[in-house]
Amino acid sequence: MSPATVVELPTAAAFWTQRPVLEHLLTFARARRAGPWAVLGATCARAVATIEPNVMLPPTVGAPASLNLFLALVGRSGGGKGAAEGASRDAVRFVDHNDHPIVVDEFPPGSGEGIARTYRPAGTDDDAPNARSRAMLTAPEVDTLTALGSRQGATLMPELRKLWMGEQLGFNNASKATRSILAAHSYRASLIVGVQPIKAGPLLDDADGGTPQRFMFLPVGDPDAPEIAPDAPQPWTIKAARWGAKTVHLEIPDIARDAMDKHRLATLRGADVDPLDGHRMLARLKMAAALMILDGRTVVTVEDWHLAGVIERVSNRTRAGIEATVAERARAASRARAHEQADREEIVQDRAEQRLRERARDAVLRRLGRGGVVSRKSIRTTMRSELKSLLDAALADLISEGLVAEQSGGYALT
């Protein structure tokens, strides 16, 4: 298959036919009534989590980058994130070179401090190894994640950004009992977050920090799901490569390296580009590496890069849909606030007008209370200027209530 053929993939269906493992994931997802893109994303996250942290991407820009992968599975509550993760677990088996299952521990992300302790508990001796080197972090609801990140003094979002790059995590507290420093590239992490579009605002609001640019956003739905679900195929088995214990920088295609280099060069020269788009390119390269793992290889190819580009386009569309939902929700909230404000102003105005009418009545009654028949002109002369326009209405009300009678030459109390 030529690179051009992959670049011009016209439909999602064409993407799934490019490799047997992709066809397998599509069939398995539909057999389990799960969204295929979400199943693919969860499987890629699991694939990356089976690889030890000494395997990383080469230093195309700055330092070597971790394979650590962030996925956002997007849909309404109950839309299928759990189904996608469950189907992913059953669809693919990862085994080592002895055919033993590779176990991936799963944890909630917790606080910024808690992430480092997932791998290296507080109080671990400085020269002791990490308790674990690989883990999957899962947050079923994005609002739980963003709530943790929005607390005063919270460190979660900055730690997540470092986690994605494989940088040093943790905090050098004075007390050994609470100190937990996790060395750079000593851990592997995949993060899967369930995202309800209407609750994604805080995550998208962290765009200036580069957090959403680190995620691939994949839908949990399947608009083309067949009426009759296919039979689920047997699990697909992927055998891990023998990477060894030394640091491994993956081979990547020149097309990926050139794209990242051009963007970085434009940024250095002050061109009108978004510096954070570099994170999107790196996210695509991480996804290409995940596709490499699913295909049982050790070199990232041009085809991996282009297939990852298809996933990136799906991600971009999905994220754009979230942004539109969040924007419409903000507009609706703004309209609601405007209506509430208008209602409050109308109530205030009505009350002010009512008080003026009452003052006009009182003014009329005071003048007539002096006795005799009083002309309209005389009544008006005694009223304050802001009440004079209300004289006729006040007289009409008082006459209808039987408190004032109209007589020849004027008005009098009854």
C-alpha positions, 0 to 999 in steps of 0.5 A: 500500500502506497503512502498516497493511498493511505493519505487519501482514505475517503471513508472510515470504512477504508481505514478499518480495512488497511490491516487485519488487526483493525478489521478485527477491532471493528468487528469486535466492537460491533459485536459488543455494541461498542464504538469502534473508534473508542475501542481502538483508542482504548486498545492503543492505550493498553498497547502502549501500557504494555511497553516498558519506559525505556522504549521512547520516541527519538529527540526530534525536538528537544529531548526524547519523548515518552510513548505515554498516551492520553485518550478522551472517549467522548459521548453522553453519560451512558454513551458507551465509554465503559463498553468500549474499554470492556470490549478492548480488554476482551478483543486483544491479548498482549503476551510476552515472548513466553506467551504469558499475559502482560498484566496492566494495572489500572488506577484512578489518576487522583491528585498530582502527588498521587500520580507519582505514588502510583509508581513510587510510594512515598518514603521509598528509599532513594536508591530503591527501584520503582514499585511498578513501571507501567500503569493505566490511569482511567477517569470515567468522568472528565468533571472528576478530573477537572474538579481535582485539577481546579482545587486551590493549590492543585498540581494535577494538570501540570503533573499530567502535562509532565506525565505525557512527556515522561518528565520527572514527577513528584515533589521533594518534600522535606520529610522522607515519609511524604517524599516521592520523586519519580525519575524521568522516563522511569514509568509508562502511563496511558490515561483514558478519560470519559468526556461528556461534551457538556462537561468538557469546558474546564479541560478545553479551558486549559488549552493555553497550558497545552493539556487538550492538545495532548489528547486524542478525542475519539467518539463512543458512538457508531452511526454505521452500526449494523442492525444485527451485531456480528459474532465476536471473533476470538481475541487477537493475540499480540506478542511483545517484542524483545526490547531489552533493558537498554534505552531504545529510541524508536525509528520513525519515518522522515515524513513525521520528523520533517513535519515536526521539524518544520513546525518547530523551525517556524516557531523559532523564527516567530512565524504565525503558528500555534506553538502548541500544535507541536503537541498535536504532532507529537500526539499523532506520532505517539498514536503511530507508535501505538499502531506499530505495537498493534501490528507487532512491529518495532519500527514506526512506518510511513503507513503508521504515520498516515493511519495515525493522521486519519485518527487525528482527523477523527479526533479533530472533528470530535473535539470541534463537536465538543467545542461547539457544544461547550460554546452553545452551552455558554451562549445559552447560559448567557441568554438565560442570565440576560433574561434573568437580568431583564426580568429583574430590571422589569420587576424593579421598574414595575415596583418603582412605577407602583410606588409613584402611583401610590404617591400620586394617590396620596397627594390627591387625597391630601389636597382633597382632605383639606375640604371642599371641591377642588379643581383639577388645576389646584390639585395638580399645582400641589403635586411634585413634578414627577407625580403630575403626569399620574394625576388623571390615573390617580383620580380615575382609580380613586373615583372607581374605588368610591373614595373621590367624587367628581362634582361641578367645578372639581373633585371632593372626598366622598 
